[in-house]
Amino acid sequence: MFEPSSRYHAVPTTTRTLADGRTVTHLRRRFLPQPEELTGVGEHVVAAGDRLDRIAARRYGDPEQSWRIADANRAMRPDELTAVAGRRLRITLPAEASAAAGGGAPAA
C-alpha cells in the first residue's frame, strides 16, 4: 500500500464493515520508535533558515524522509526542530536498520 520509504509502510491495516455494508480499510495506529533505540549516524546543527525537508535531503538523499529526523528527536511539532539556530538534531538509521544493527549506537 505504501512505498518502503514511507513512515506508514510497516503499519498494519484493519478492515471494518460499516452499517451500510461498505467495507473500509484503514491504517492502525503508528507507534513511534524510542529515539534511544535508534542507531545514531551523525548530528546536524541547525542554522538560521534551515528546513527539515532540506536537512533530510542532505542527510538521507530524500526530502520526504524528514519524518525520520522528527522521530529521532521526539518531535511532536517538527517545525520546532528548526526554530532555533544552534540546536543539535540527531540523525539516525531507520528503525528497522537500527534493530538489525543492535540499536542505540552513539552518533558518529
Steps between C-alpha positions, in 0.01 A plus 500: 500500500785740586852538361774334711633846591164613642453531875181298452656212304512254791176615667235228479154570360161415641180444307161597638153451361280805547129487586411560134707197395798687357842365589761754604870425537708729720840509664543396857678735735867566427713470813803725499838340557688585818780735390753333730439173314590656163859473381657845477702573186566870553353828602398822333541842658208718397593820317274801446263425215539121519197293405443141601437386142831648388685337789339166409598545135860564604519218757277233345494604136122548515312804635199282579703320768474799737272287718804288592667807652180584687480144639867503604453826690159432664336782306125533534522822297776449242520869409629569852815297423633777276357799689821574694841524334763294680270215598662161449287244321570128514523326166429127524460187297142396431341300784517171308870553421566605861343179627719295266808694614425452868354850545606787716854537370642846567506756221815517291 
